C-alpha cells in the first residue's frame, strides 16, 4: 500500500520540514489513525534510504491505532545535505531530539516508542544514552553496531585518515541484493530515486565507527524496555554485533528475536515473514502499554 492508498484507507498523512543540523532543512512525515492514538512509534531509518520506505510498518500499525512519525536524516531522502555525509554523528542525533520534541508537543500524553533500523538503530542507541527517559521502550532492528564482514583494522585506519583529508570520498559501496529475500522489494529499492546508490563517504564511515565504539562502551546504561530484532542471514549488520548489544544493555526488560533466513530489512521481507515480525512487535508493545 502506498501513501496515497493509505490515505484512502482512512490514514491521515502529514509532512513538512524543520531546521535541522547546520541549518539544513530536515523532512518529516507522520501517519495518524482515525480517533485518538493508543501510542506513538517514532521511526529512525537506515543508511542511504528514507522514511518513505516504512509503509509496511505504517500499514500494519496505524490501523491498530498507533500514530507513526518519521524523519529523513541529514543527506537522506527529502532532507537537505550532501548525500550520506555528516561532519559529526551528532548531525543525526541532534535533529532526532528536535523532532522528538515536536512529536511530544503534538502527542503530549501518549507513550512514545523509538523504532530504529540499521544505521537508525545505531543513531537510536546513541540517542537513548542521553534521552531514554523520554520513551516507553525501544525497538532496534539490525542495529548497525558492527558490520558483517567487518573491515580490517588497516582499512579503518585508512578511512580515518581519509575522513580528515578527503571527507567526502566514497569508500564503501552498499549492496542492494542483501536487503530482502523478496526480489520485488530489492527492485523497489534499486529504482527508488530517494535511495542513494553511491558509496558511503569516508567521514560518515569514521563517525559510524566512532559512535559504535562509544555505544558498545556505554550500552550498560541503557535501561528502558528493549526489543531487538535481527535477521539470521543478515549480510549487512553482523548478528554477533547485535547480540553483543543485547547482552551488554543494562535493561532488565529486554528481548531479542532472531529470524532465521531473513535478510537485513526484516520489515521488508515477503508478507508472511514480515507479518510474523510485526506480530512479535505488536505483542511486545501491547504488553507494555
Secondary structure, DSSP 8 states (H G I E B T S, - for coil): --HHHHHHTT-EEEEEEEE-GGG-EEEEEEEE-SSS-SEEEEEE--TT--GGGGHHHHHHHGGGTEEEEEE--TTSTTS-SSTT--SSTHHHHHHHHHHHHHHHHHSTTS-EEEEEETHHHHHHHHHHHHHGGG-SEEEEES-TTSBSS---HHHHHHHHHHHHHSTT-EEEE--STTS-S-HHHHHHHHH-TTS--SEEEHHHHHHHHHHHHHHHHHGGG--S-EEEEEETT-SSB-HHHHHHHHHH---SSEEEEEETT--S-GGGS-HHHHHHHHHHHHHHHHTT-
